[in-house]
Amino acid sequence: MAPKVHTTDEDELLQAICLAIVHQRGYRLAWVGYAQHDESQSIKIMARAGYDEGYLDALQLTWAEAGHGMGPSGRAIRSGATQLCQDIANDPQYLPWRNAAQQHGYAASIALSLINGDGSVFGILNVCAGEVNAFTPSEVKLLEEMAGDMAFGVRSLHTRHERNLALIKNQEQLVQLQDSLDDTVQAIATIVEMRDPYTAGHQIRVADLAMTIARQMGLSEEQVHAIHLAGIVHDLGKIQIPAEILSKPGKITDIEYSLIKIHPQAGYGILKGINFPWPIALMVLQHHERLDGSGYPQGLKGDAILLGARILAVADVIEAISAHRPYRPGLGIEAALAEITKNREIFYDPQAVDACLTIFREQHYSFNV
């Protein structure tokens, strides 16, 4: 019965089988060689066990169709067939290696091919015995099964390794795509803010606060990242609003305010065609909605508003009230916190409000950009 070997390392697999052949089957030497596709068509020793004492290191192992390649190992690689020598002392094909083999106590040998899935040979399993005629038909069959199992194990490990490399490469590509996506979003936000110097940094500050609120609420890092991206471009639609309205120092008219109110819909129109892995466009569309339905542009209520948009709404109000605007000086953080506290569960999501209050009151959050 062939020994069972469990390992995820190729070298360990080869060595374990060689050791099993020597210790469990009682052979004098077992070794594994891989066919090299170099100029000399050499055979590289990958594992060995048993009584060697320099025997293998002194051999000129090759599978070339000449000279030393005409031995059993070379023939097994070229033909893919088992090469059996039951009596080394009297086998003429073994003559070049006879003296060295006998000095090490080898009386018989067998070379078994290691075959790829496509039928090509990638190496050999070579076993030496201390007695002539040691390889009975049943023993040859067992060793051939072991060679087949070894080859299958090696192929499986190679397949797993290639799959792991592919997964790593895919992950690296995803990271690169994510970085490119983030950079693109940031570039878009910068263009918008160049038209509106009074609110320069507003989107970045809202994005950072929204991200911090989302983390405090225990959302997953993927959700946190999506909310941060949406925050960076939540006012993208302002690119369609005349710059003189955005930077107007005095009180704006009702008509001007109605123009400003189109920016969530305008931002959605720009972003909806981009295949984000998250509902970025919808969060941008809904960031001015309110729980009681008094928001715009759709008058959504409660859970009809995306959680990410409800978080952005809180962060947007905090930044807008506390920061300086062309038409008024900044009112400060306390005024902003008072607004979300007063309208908790009316306009603003209670969990988002509570998380925001916690990070300002207990964690001493401040806008750093």
C-alpha positions as CSV (number, residue, x, y, z in Angstrom):
1,M,0.0,0.0,0.0
2,A,1.4,3.4,-1.0
3,P,2.0,5.8,1.9
4,K,-0.2,8.8,2.3
5,V,1.6,12.2,2.4
6,H,-0.1,15.4,3.3
7,T,1.8,18.6,2.6
8,T,1.4,22.0,0.9
9,D,5.1,22.3,0.0
10,E,6.6,20.6,-3.0
11,D,10.0,20.0,-1.5
12,E,8.4,18.4,1.5
13,L,6.2,16.2,-0.6
14,L,9.2,14.8,-2.6
15,Q,11.3,14.3,0.4
16,A,8.5,12.6,2.4
17,I,7.9,10.1,-0.4
18,C,11.6,9.3,-0.7
19,L,11.8,8.7,3.0
20,A,8.7,6.5,2.9
21,I,10.2,4.4,0.1
22,V,13.5,3.9,2.1
23,H,12.0,3.4,5.6
24,Q,8.7,1.7,4.8
25,R,9.6,-0.3,1.8
26,G,13.2,-1.1,2.8
27,Y,15.1,0.2,-0.2
28,R,18.7,1.4,-0.1
29,L,18.2,4.7,-1.9
30,A,15.4,6.8,-3.4
31,W,15.7,10.0,-5.2
32,V,13.7,12.4,-7.4
33,G,15.1,14.4,-10.3
34,Y,13.5,17.0,-12.6
35,A,14.4,17.3,-16.3
36,Q,16.0,20.6,-17.0
37,H,15.7,22.2,-20.4
38,D,19.2,23.7,-20.4
39,E,21.9,23.2,-22.9
40,S,23.1,19.9,-21.4
41,Q,19.6,18.6,-20.7
42,S,20.6,17.9,-17.1
43,I,18.6,16.3,-14.4
44,K,18.3,18.3,-11.2
45,I,18.1,16.3,-7.9
46,M,15.1,17.6,-6.0
47,A,15.0,15.1,-3.0
48,R,16.9,12.1,-1.8
49,A,16.8,9.6,1.1
50,G,18.8,6.5,2.1
51,Y,22.4,5.5,1.6
52,D,23.9,8.0,-0.9
53,E,27.4,9.0,0.4
54,G,28.2,11.2,-2.6
55,Y,26.9,8.7,-5.2
56,L,24.4,11.1,-6.8
57,D,26.7,14.1,-6.6
58,A,29.3,12.3,-8.6
59,L,27.0,11.3,-11.4
60,Q,26.7,13.3,-14.6
61,L,22.9,13.2,-14.7
62,T,21.4,14.0,-18.0
63,W,18.5,13.0,-20.2
64,A,20.2,13.8,-23.5
65,E,20.1,11.0,-26.1
66,A,23.8,10.3,-25.9
67,G,26.5,9.3,-23.4
68,H,25.3,9.4,-19.8
69,G,21.8,10.2,-21.0
70,M,21.5,6.6,-22.2
71,G,21.1,5.3,-18.6
72,P,17.8,4.3,-17.0
73,S,17.0,7.9,-15.7
74,G,17.5,9.5,-19.2
75,R,15.6,6.7,-20.9
76,A,12.7,7.1,-18.4
77,I,12.4,10.8,-19.1
78,R,12.6,10.5,-22.8
79,S,10.3,7.5,-23.2
80,G,7.9,8.0,-20.3
81,A,8.2,4.3,-19.5
82,T,9.5,2.6,-16.4
83,Q,13.2,1.5,-16.7
84,L,13.9,-1.7,-14.7
85,C,17.3,-3.2,-13.9
86,Q,17.1,-6.3,-11.8
87,D,20.8,-7.1,-11.8
88,I,23.2,-4.1,-12.0
89,A,26.3,-6.4,-12.0
90,N,25.3,-8.1,-15.2
91,D,23.2,-5.5,-17.1
92,P,25.3,-4.1,-20.0
93,Q,23.3,-0.9,-20.1
94,Y,24.4,-0.2,-16.6
95,L,28.1,-0.5,-17.3
96,P,29.1,3.2,-17.0
97,W,27.6,3.3,-13.5
98,R,28.2,-0.3,-12.4
99,N,31.3,0.2,-10.3
100,A,30.0,3.2,-8.4
101,A,26.6,1.5,-7.8
102,Q,28.2,-1.7,-6.5
103,Q,30.5,0.2,-4.2
104,H,27.4,1.7,-2.6
105,G,25.7,-1.6,-2.3
106,Y,23.1,-1.1,-5.1
107,A,22.2,-4.4,-6.8
108,A,19.1,-3.4,-8.7
109,S,17.3,-0.2,-9.7
110,I,14.1,1.2,-11.2
111,A,13.5,4.6,-12.8
112,L,9.9,5.7,-12.9
113,S,8.6,8.6,-15.0
114,L,6.8,11.6,-13.4
115,I,4.2,12.7,-16.0
116,N,2.4,15.9,-16.6
117,G,-1.3,16.1,-17.3
118,D,-0.5,16.5,-21.0
119,G,1.5,13.3,-21.1
120,S,5.0,15.0,-21.1
121,V,7.6,13.9,-18.6
122,F,8.9,16.4,-16.1
123,G,11.1,14.1,-13.9
124,I,11.8,10.7,-12.5
125,L,11.6,8.8,-9.3
126,N,14.6,6.5,-9.0
127,V,14.9,3.6,-6.5
128,C,17.9,1.4,-5.7
129,A,17.7,-1.9,-3.9
130,G,20.4,-3.9,-2.1
131,E,19.4,-7.3,-3.7
132,V,19.1,-8.5,-7.2
133,N,15.5,-9.2,-8.5
134,A,14.1,-7.0,-5.7
135,F,11.4,-5.5,-7.8
136,T,8.6,-8.1,-8.1
137,P,5.7,-7.3,-10.5
138,S,3.5,-6.2,-7.5
139,E,6.3,-4.0,-6.2
140,V,6.8,-2.4,-9.6
141,K,3.1,-1.7,-9.8
142,L,3.2,-0.2,-6.3
143,L,6.1,2.0,-7.1
144,E,4.5,3.1,-10.3
145,E,1.4,4.1,-8.3
146,M,3.6,6.1,-6.0
147,A,5.3,7.8,-8.9
148,G,1.8,8.6,-10.3
149,D,0.6,10.0,-6.9
150,M,3.8,12.0,-6.6
151,A,3.3,13.5,-10.1
152,F,-0.3,14.3,-9.3
153,G,0.6,15.9,-6.1
154,V,3.2,18.1,-7.8
155,R,0.8,19.1,-10.5
156,S,-1.8,20.0,-7.8
157,L,0.7,22.1,-5.9
158,H,1.7,23.9,-9.1
159,T,-2.0,24.6,-9.9
160,R,-2.6,25.9,-6.4
161,H,0.5,28.1,-6.6
162,E,-0.5,29.5,-10.0
163,R,-4.1,30.1,-8.7
164,N,-2.7,31.9,-5.6
165,L,-0.4,34.0,-7.8
166,A,-3.4,34.9,-10.0
167,L,-5.4,35.9,-7.0
168,I,-2.6,38.1,-5.7
169,K,-2.3,39.7,-9.2
170,N,-6.0,40.3,-9.3
171,Q,-6.0,41.8,-5.9
172,E,-3.1,44.1,-6.9
173,Q,-5.0,45.1,-10.0
174,L,-8.1,45.8,-7.9
175,V,-6.0,48.0,-5.5
176,Q,-4.6,49.8,-8.5
177,L,-8.1,50.4,-9.9
178,Q,-9.3,51.5,-6.6
179,D,-6.4,54.0,-6.3
180,S,-7.1,55.3,-9.8
181,L,-10.8,55.6,-8.9
182,D,-10.0,57.5,-5.8
183,D,-7.6,59.8,-7.6
184,T,-10.2,60.5,-10.3
185,V,-12.9,61.3,-7.8
186,Q,-10.4,63.7,-6.0
187,A,-9.6,65.4,-9.3
188,I,-13.2,66.0,-10.1
189,A,-13.8,67.5,-6.6
190,T,-10.8,69.8,-7.1
191,I,-12.2,71.1,-10.3
192,V,-15.5,72.0,-8.6
193,E,-13.8,73.7,-5.7
194,M,-11.6,75.8,-8.1
195,R,-14.9,77.5,-9.2
196,D,-16.0,78.2,-5.7
197,P,-13.0,79.4,-3.6
198,Y,-15.2,80.2,-0.6
199,T,-16.0,76.6,0.0
200,A,-12.6,75.2,-0.9
201,G,-12.0,72.1,1.2
202,H,-15.7,71.8,2.1
203,Q,-16.2,68.5,0.3
204,I,-13.0,67.0,1.7
205,R,-14.0,68.1,5.3
206,V,-17.5,66.7,4.8
207,A,-16.0,63.4,3.5
208,D,-13.6,63.1,6.4
209,L,-16.3,63.8,9.0
210,A,-18.8,61.4,7.3
211,M,-16.2,58.7,7.2
212,T,-15.5,59.2,10.9
213,I,-19.2,59.1,11.8
214,A,-19.6,55.9,9.7
215,R,-16.8,54.2,11.6
216,Q,-18.2,55.3,14.9
217,M,-21.5,53.7,13.9
218,G,-19.7,50.4,13.3
219,L,-20.1,50.2,9.5
220,S,-17.8,48.0,7.5
221,E,-14.6,49.5,6.0
222,E,-16.1,49.0,2.5
223,Q,-19.1,51.1,3.5
224,V,-16.9,53.7,5.2
225,H,-14.8,54.0,2.0
226,A,-17.9,54.4,-0.2
227,I,-19.3,57.1,2.1
228,H,-15.9,58.9,2.0
229,L,-15.9,58.8,-1.8
230,A,-19.4,60.1,-2.0
231,G,-18.5,62.9,0.4
232,I,-15.6,64.0,-1.8
233,V,-18.0,64.6,-4.7
234,H,-21.3,65.3,-2.9
235,D,-21.4,68.9,-4.3
236,L,-20.2,67.9,-7.8
237,G,-23.4,69.2,-9.3
238,K,-22.4,72.8,-8.4
239,I,-20.3,72.7,-11.5
240,Q,-23.5,73.6,-13.3
241,I,-24.3,76.6,-11.1
242,P,-23.0,80.0,-12.2
243,A,-19.9,80.9,-10.2
244,E,-21.2,84.3,-9.3
245,I,-24.1,82.7,-7.4
246,L,-21.8,80.3,-5.5
247,S,-19.4,83.1,-4.5
248,K,-22.1,85.9,-4.0
249,P,-21.2,87.7,-0.8
250,G,-24.7,88.9,0.0
251,K,-28.1,87.2,0.6
252,I,-29.1,85.1,-2.4
253,T,-32.5,85.4,-4.0
254,D,-35.2,82.7,-4.1
255,I,-34.4,82.2,-7.8
256,E,-30.7,81.8,-7.1
257,Y,-31.5,79.4,-4.2
258,S,-33.7,77.3,-6.6
259,L,-30.7,77.1,-8.9
260,I,-28.5,75.9,-6.1
261,K,-31.0,73.3,-5.1
262,I,-30.5,71.5,-8.5
263,H,-27.0,70.5,-7.6
264,P,-27.8,67.0,-6.1
265,Q,-29.7,66.1,-9.2
266,A,-27.0,67.5,-11.4
267,G,-24.3,65.6,-9.5
268,Y,-26.3,62.4,-9.9
269,G,-26.6,63.0,-13.6
270,I,-22.8,63.2,-13.9
271,L,-22.0,60.2,-11.7
272,K,-24.8,57.8,-12.6
273,G,-23.0,56.6,-15.7
274,I,-19.8,55.6,-13.8
275,N,-19.8,52.0,-12.8
276,F,-18.9,52.4,-9.1
277,P,-19.1,49.3,-6.9
278,W,-21.2,51.3,-4.5
279,P,-24.2,53.6,-4.9
280,I,-22.1,56.8,-4.9
281,A,-24.5,58.6,-7.4
282,L,-27.6,57.9,-5.2
283,M,-25.8,59.1,-2.1
284,V,-25.0,62.4,-3.9
285,L,-28.6,62.7,-5.1
286,Q,-30.0,62.2,-1.6
287,H,-27.6,64.1,0.7
288,H,-30.1,67.0,1.1
289,E,-33.1,64.7,1.8
290,R,-34.5,64.9,5.3
291,L,-36.2,62.2,7.5
292,D,-39.5,64.0,7.6
293,G,-39.7,64.5,3.8
294,S,-38.9,68.2,3.8
295,G,-35.6,67.8,1.9
296,Y,-34.9,67.9,-1.8
297,P,-34.9,67.0,-4.6
298,Q,-37.3,64.0,-4.2
299,G,-38.8,64.7,-0.7
300,L,-37.8,61.2,0.5
301,K,-38.6,60.1,4.0
302,G,-37.0,57.9,6.6
303,D,-35.4,54.6,5.4
304,A,-36.1,55.5,1.8
305,I,-33.0,57.7,2.1
306,L,-29.8,55.7,1.9
307,L,-27.9,55.4,5.2
308,G,-24.8,56.8,3.5
309,A,-26.8,59.9,2.4
310,R,-28.2,60.3,5.9
311,I,-24.7,60.3,7.3
312,L,-23.5,62.8,4.6
313,A,-26.4,65.1,5.5
314,V,-25.3,65.3,9.1
315,A,-21.6,65.9,8.2
316,D,-22.7,68.5,5.5
317,V,-24.8,70.5,8.0
318,I,-22.0,70.4,10.6
319,E,-19.4,71.8,8.2
320,A,-21.8,74.3,6.6
321,I,-22.9,75.9,9.8
322,S,-19.5,75.9,11.5
323,A,-17.5,77.2,8.6
324,H,-17.2,80.6,7.0
325,R,-19.5,81.4,4.0
326,P,-19.5,84.3,1.6
327,Y,-22.9,85.5,3.0
328,R,-22.0,85.1,6.7
329,P,-19.1,84.3,9.1
330,G,-18.8,80.8,10.5
331,L,-21.1,80.1,13.4
332,G,-18.9,77.5,15.1
333,I,-19.1,73.9,16.1
334,E,-21.4,74.4,19.1
335,A,-24.1,76.0,16.9
336,A,-23.7,73.2,14.4
337,L,-24.1,70.5,17.1
338,A,-27.1,72.3,18.5
339,E,-28.8,72.2,15.1
340,I,-28.4,68.4,14.7
341,T,-29.4,67.8,18.3
342,K,-32.5,69.9,18.0
343,N,-33.6,68.2,14.8
344,R,-32.5,64.6,15.7
345,E,-35.1,62.2,14.3
346,I,-36.9,65.1,12.5
347,F,-34.4,66.0,9.8
348,Y,-31.4,63.9,10.7
349,D,-30.7,60.2,11.3
350,P,-30.6,59.6,15.1
351,Q,-27.7,57.1,15.0
352,A,-25.7,59.4,12.7
353,V,-26.4,62.4,15.1
354,D,-25.4,60.4,18.2
355,A,-22.2,59.2,16.5
356,C,-21.4,62.7,15.5
357,L,-21.9,64.1,19.0
358,T,-19.7,61.4,20.4
359,I,-16.8,62.1,18.2
360,F,-16.9,65.8,18.9
361,R,-17.8,65.7,22.6
362,E,-15.9,62.6,23.7
363,Q,-13.2,62.1,21.1
364,H,-12.5,65.8,20.4
365,Y,-12.8,65.6,16.7
366,S,-11.8,68.7,14.7
367,F,-11.6,69.6,11.0
368,N,-8.0,69.4,10.0
369,V,-8.4,70.4,6.4
